[in-house]
Amino acid sequence: MTTPAPSDDRPIVVGLDADHAHRTALAWAADEAARRHLPLRVVRAEGVPTRGHRGGEVPPSWEEWNEELHQGGKQSLADAVDFVAVRHPEVEVDAVLSEGEPAWVLREQSSGATAVVLGSRHLSRAQEVFGSASVALPVMAHARCPVVVVPEPEHVSQEPAYYVVGVDGSEHSAAAVDLAFQEAALRGAEVRALYVWQLGHLRIFDEYESQQECRRLLSETVAGRRARYPEVDLRHELVVGHPVQALTEASAHALGLVVGTRGRGGFTGMLLGSVSQGVLHHARCPVIAVPTRS
């Protein structure tokens, strides 16, 4: 989420979870809107129902089913607006009930947003096909603004507060580094930039040369940000291991893990980079996916 200019009133958009017991993403989005003095837009998307969605208690006609569905959505939105009003009465909130698949609705909302915020409950892989990740992955891949996926339940961060950002020398990771510094400056936090090097079947001197190249790319990627954000403490290091595991472990108590939507070796049109997908499944802190600058 780039720090908005004073005249920039693009809202924080949050996708509303149908389960009222899961309010962490809504709370995170409300806090972010208050911190940035931005409006908040709460979005509930109603997909087209199928026969499998209809139970014995559901009215048999399409009109009755549709009316009941919309009434439930309106009530959920009203409850969400009340929740935000209690938490941050100064935040301007609007509610949107939209017909369509949630991933499509939220991608469309992203074009005029500062960020899109979604919840994640770390479901099993089988459940994720029909659950939160089935929305989060396509939204992260195609949104026109940063997408924040907030885990449920709320994680515990540690002091000093910090953000972790994955670096691989690509344009995507450069955009992620920019956002990590912006977020850290806004919150008085540190940045920990990691380049994760995977051990290959190379001779010792080849491994040394490869690691030196990784260190060079890491230094080049973070160069200039320290001068732009002198108040942000920076730690950057090369670590050996699997990128998903290393980034997940490093960000266990972070304010957020910032990643590009695709890394080195990605192909235009792919859903999402494998590392971005992996940390979404395993990270316990908010994951912030940053689209590459157009």
Steps between C-alpha positions, in 0.01 A plus 500: 500500500670812386469788743220712354537867425279733707253529210490125446179358644508155341337270756627195676277222364428197719323185391244408763509148641155348532593355839463773763739314731786594265556873530881524492525617138222755553673630814836516319344694211322741736823564691686564174233741377516690830881511491502637144194726539332317213143382446419132539286302256349174623409268212276195509485299178219255433589235246247330276347214701504145375271209580763374742466816709132442562402317813159396629465822694555718194189630317445302179452787258785704354334828594456401863850356517650817348306728736605300806860503383498876453335565832768294671770691315352836592481400866864382496607833351298696755662302781846566351434873477390502866817309595720762331301789648571372851867431429574819303210745502706749299533268199262558210347165398294399202353156435470328162288193431593365159386207292774287352781270599698652791838483322364686197319762711810573708726519195266762358498690829881503504522743207399794720636380835807569710498134602272196508487310829391137529482248781660156512426217741781264394263234381613159385599473134175320418294770669699779337372399158163636610612729779699816564800418281277444198419871530837629623719343232324643191452837672872515589597401146289756315424790737606850399609590852672322791302213651527420871403154623448506876513169690240382746548505794700819546874435533732645766772738379816577695705806586676664334229482234617393157398407147658218302541536124616237256757614244609317184630780280187516285282804431228337708719480809617861448136611521462288816807665657356846431176410672679339797691823563184709465314282748791496744534880488127537566511271804847573640616148420812330362544332162660158474583425136580137422650339193443126531760295316415139425792258521569345162711217371801721431864485594612699805651789304190520280283525811717779634476691171122449492458627855711807425275577204194467727655738752567749221138482380375542856717806559398655169131444568505673840740775386347846510215409734709575810568853376130547422391360837782584745271433797456133403754255634596239240633151543575302188649157471547202277356180645531146366188286478161474336347846436156417640637347819762771554259789445230336713739445791652849475157664502344296782464807725516773236246772430488364148676298231532692172542310173478573128227329308754320283872441531788399277402240246132594511298501180254770401149375563592252775260510793763590758863427578561177692660684792206740529260206499707311754525780755128565466436143616757499781565853633348593837526874449326715238633434149517807277521423127621793290424532128784615280488861393332544162 
